Amino acid sequence: MRRVRFPLATPARVIGAVLAAALVALTPARPAWAHAQLIGSDPADGAVLATPPARVTLEFNESLNPTYTTIVVTDAGAEPVPSSEPEVSGPRGSVTFTQPLADGTYTVAYRVVSRDGHPVQGAFTFTVGEPAPSSATPPATTAPSGPARAEGESSTGQAAGTVVLAALGALALLVAGGAWLWARRRAGQR
């Protein structure tokens, strides 16, 4: 029986293999980093309309999960405007008003969950008729809360992901340094 010999691991080979493994481990998969982003709405943010719209439609950059889509329209007094349940079709979510809107400023607040499970929320305003003179900034509104698969995911969750990547990068450098030292010692023992 013939014995097969494998070439000895040189420091360059060990370091190259460790760095290649670290690069593969640290390269994020595209869908894992994707979050639904609002790319358009009808009426648009800040729009001043002469006639009231019959519905509000939001368009995102990826498909929404219909189970976890909430869209609430409130008037200037922060009272909800009667509307239908959100209708979701792919990346679009909309609500239809059950009665015509009166003149005034309206806030559209949304909380959606994309197909990858990440919740996204936000708000914008539009005005029907002449905009009222504002002496101060409008009161802060919060997006409607609702159940979501990734509850608590927000920009702090993205920051935590960055910290994890930095820690993995530091670990990869430590492993590469250790492999290099091991290879030097082994080469010195020959």
C-alpha positions as CSV (number, residue, x, y, z in Angstrom):
1,M,0.0,0.0,0.0
2,R,1.3,3.3,-1.0
3,R,1.4,6.1,1.5
4,V,0.1,9.5,0.5
5,R,1.9,12.6,1.8
6,F,0.3,15.9,2.0
7,P,2.3,19.1,1.7
8,L,3.1,20.8,5.0
9,A,1.1,23.8,5.9
10,T,3.2,26.9,5.3
11,P,2.4,30.1,7.2
12,A,1.1,31.7,4.0
13,R,-1.3,28.9,3.4
14,V,-2.6,28.8,7.0
15,I,-3.1,32.6,7.1
16,G,-4.7,32.6,3.6
17,A,-7.1,29.8,4.7
18,V,-8.0,31.6,7.9
19,L,-8.6,34.9,6.2
20,A,-10.7,33.3,3.5
21,A,-12.8,31.6,6.1
22,A,-13.2,34.8,8.0
23,L,-14.2,36.7,4.9
24,V,-16.9,34.1,4.0
25,A,-18.1,34.2,7.6
26,L,-18.3,38.0,7.8
27,T,-19.8,38.6,4.4
28,P,-23.6,39.2,5.0
29,A,-26.2,37.6,2.9
30,R,-28.2,40.3,1.1
31,P,-31.7,39.3,2.3
32,A,-30.7,39.2,5.9
33,W,-29.8,42.9,5.8
34,A,-32.8,44.0,3.8
35,H,-35.5,46.1,5.5
36,A,-38.7,47.4,3.9
37,Q,-38.3,51.1,3.1
38,L,-41.1,53.5,2.2
39,I,-40.3,54.6,-1.4
40,G,-43.5,56.5,-2.1
41,S,-47.0,57.3,-1.1
42,D,-50.2,58.7,-2.5
43,P,-50.8,61.3,-1.3
44,A,-47.1,62.2,-1.0
45,D,-45.5,63.4,2.3
46,G,-46.2,67.1,2.7
47,A,-48.8,67.2,-0.2
48,V,-51.4,69.9,-0.2
49,L,-54.6,68.6,-1.9
50,A,-57.5,70.7,-3.2
51,T,-59.8,67.7,-3.0
52,P,-59.7,64.9,-0.3
53,P,-58.3,61.5,-1.3
54,A,-60.5,58.4,-1.1
55,R,-57.6,56.3,0.1
56,V,-53.9,56.4,1.2
57,T,-51.5,54.1,-0.5
58,L,-47.9,53.3,0.7
59,E,-45.3,51.7,-1.5
60,F,-42.2,49.9,-0.1
61,N,-39.2,48.5,-1.7
62,E,-40.1,44.9,-0.9
63,S,-43.2,42.8,-0.2
64,L,-45.1,43.3,3.0
65,N,-46.5,40.7,5.4
66,P,-50.3,41.3,5.3
67,T,-50.7,39.9,8.8
68,Y,-48.5,42.6,10.4
69,T,-49.3,45.7,8.4
70,T,-50.9,48.6,10.3
71,I,-51.8,52.0,8.7
72,V,-53.6,54.6,10.8
73,V,-54.6,58.1,9.6
74,T,-55.3,60.7,12.2
75,D,-56.6,64.2,12.0
76,A,-55.1,67.4,13.4
77,G,-56.6,66.6,16.8
78,A,-54.9,63.1,16.8
79,E,-58.2,61.4,16.4
80,P,-58.3,58.3,14.1
81,V,-60.0,58.8,10.8
82,P,-62.5,56.0,10.0
83,S,-61.0,53.8,7.3
84,S,-60.9,50.2,6.1
85,E,-58.5,47.6,7.3
86,P,-55.2,47.8,5.5
87,E,-55.1,46.0,2.1
88,V,-51.8,44.6,1.1
89,S,-50.7,43.6,-2.3
90,G,-47.0,42.8,-2.7
91,P,-45.0,46.0,-1.7
92,R,-48.2,48.2,-1.4
93,G,-50.4,48.8,1.6
94,S,-53.5,51.0,1.5
95,V,-56.5,52.1,3.5
96,T,-59.8,53.4,2.1
97,F,-61.6,56.2,3.9
98,T,-65.2,55.3,4.9
99,Q,-66.3,59.0,4.7
100,P,-64.9,62.0,3.0
101,L,-62.1,63.9,4.7
102,A,-62.7,67.5,5.9
103,D,-60.1,70.3,5.3
104,G,-57.2,70.0,7.6
105,T,-53.8,68.3,8.1
106,Y,-53.7,64.5,8.5
107,T,-51.0,62.2,9.7
108,V,-50.4,58.8,8.2
109,A,-48.6,56.4,10.7
110,Y,-47.6,53.0,9.6
111,R,-46.0,49.9,11.1
112,V,-45.2,47.1,8.6
113,V,-43.3,43.9,8.6
114,S,-41.5,42.9,5.5
115,R,-41.3,39.2,4.4
116,D,-37.9,38.9,6.2
117,G,-39.6,39.6,9.5
118,H,-38.2,43.1,10.2
119,P,-40.7,45.7,11.5
120,V,-40.4,49.2,10.1
121,Q,-42.5,52.2,11.2
122,G,-42.8,55.8,10.4
123,A,-45.2,58.7,9.8
124,F,-45.9,61.5,7.4
125,T,-48.5,64.3,6.8
126,F,-50.6,65.7,4.1
127,T,-53.1,68.5,4.0
128,V,-56.6,68.8,2.4
129,G,-57.6,72.4,1.5
130,E,-55.6,75.4,2.6
131,P,-52.9,74.6,5.1
132,A,-53.5,76.2,8.5
133,P,-50.9,78.7,9.6
134,S,-48.6,76.9,12.0
135,S,-47.2,78.6,15.0
136,A,-45.3,75.6,16.2
137,T,-44.2,72.2,15.0
138,P,-46.9,69.6,14.9
139,P,-47.1,67.3,17.9
140,A,-44.9,64.2,17.7
141,T,-46.8,61.1,16.7
142,T,-46.0,57.5,17.3
143,A,-46.6,54.8,14.8
144,P,-49.2,52.3,15.7
145,S,-47.9,49.4,17.7
146,G,-48.8,45.9,16.8
147,P,-47.5,42.4,16.9
148,A,-44.4,41.6,14.9
149,R,-42.1,38.7,14.6
150,A,-39.0,40.6,15.4
151,E,-40.4,42.7,18.2
152,G,-38.0,45.4,19.3
153,E,-36.0,45.4,16.1
154,S,-35.0,49.0,15.3
155,S,-31.9,51.1,14.6
156,T,-30.5,49.8,17.9
157,G,-30.8,46.3,16.4
158,Q,-28.8,47.4,13.4
159,A,-26.2,48.9,15.7
160,A,-26.0,45.6,17.6
161,G,-25.4,43.8,14.3
162,T,-22.5,46.2,13.6
163,V,-21.0,45.4,17.0
164,V,-21.3,41.7,16.3
165,L,-19.6,42.1,13.0
166,A,-16.8,44.1,14.6
167,A,-16.3,41.4,17.2
168,L,-16.2,38.7,14.6
169,G,-13.7,40.7,12.6
170,A,-11.5,41.0,15.7
171,L,-11.8,37.3,16.4
172,A,-10.8,36.5,12.8
173,L,-7.7,38.6,13.2
174,L,-6.8,36.9,16.5
175,V,-7.2,33.5,14.9
176,A,-5.1,34.6,11.9
177,G,-2.4,35.9,14.2
178,G,-2.5,32.7,16.2
179,A,-2.2,30.6,13.0
180,W,0.7,32.7,11.9
181,L,2.5,32.2,15.2
182,W,1.8,28.5,15.2
183,A,3.2,28.2,11.7
184,R,6.4,30.2,12.6
185,R,7.0,27.9,15.6
186,R,6.5,24.8,13.6
187,A,8.8,26.1,10.8
188,G,11.4,26.9,13.5
189,Q,11.3,23.4,14.9
190,R,12.4,21.8,11.7
